[in-house]
């Protein structure tokens, strides 16, 4: 185990050690059900705070996801700590009030936590789609630019440059229905690369024209869909 992990583990255990030391040294081991219920809920709240990092969705907005979930878990822990300590000090004969109140607090926490997790999942999925869409334009443009240096014929090079310029200026936001079109464009760029390697001017011009039509069609359909 890494030294950093050991230090974090020790830090996490500080509260449990201090709380339990005070709890058992001050009040002993014989308690009513209401006290044990409160004792259990306080520990549950703290454990949920510790495992919150495992619930965080990874993505570009991880910091935002972390803040939202940590805020909910931290608020629940402090509220539960106050409520639990109050019941421990009051030490009521009946366990019902302690159980019901702390169940309600835990239930509200569960609703808030799950709601935030659902929102984070949706945001992360949208970011992933957005990243994929941006990657298409970046990838296609980069591939075309890399081919330009290998084309010596000016007229032929202009054809490819025109496609490259239009593709570079194309909207990065896409649509699921255009996935096949975009895949075909990438395949045509790969074919263009082979034609450039072979030095086939006619094939380069033909593929450049095909790409120009395909990119313009993709952009036209995108305008209609949006």
JOUR-V27523 format. One line per field, one symbol per residue. ss: DSSP state (2 for helix, 1 for strand, 0 for the rest). phi: phi as a letter, one per 30 degrees, with the letter a starting at -180 (. if undefined). A space follows every 10 residues. Layout:
ss=???
phi=???
//
This chain:
ss=0022222222 2222222222 2222222000 0022222222 2222222222 2222200000 0222222222 2222222222 2222222222 0000022222 2222222222 2222222222 2222222222 2222222222 2222222200 0002222222 2222222200 0000022222 2222222222 2222222200 2222222222 2222222222 222220
phi=.deddddddd dddedddddd ddddddcicc bddddddded dddddddddd ceedcdddld ceddeddddd dddddddddd dddddddddd hddddddddd dddddddddd dddddddddd dddddddddd dddddddddd dddddddddc ccdddddddd dddddddddd dddcbedced dddddddddd ddddddddid dddddddddd dddddddedd dddddc
//
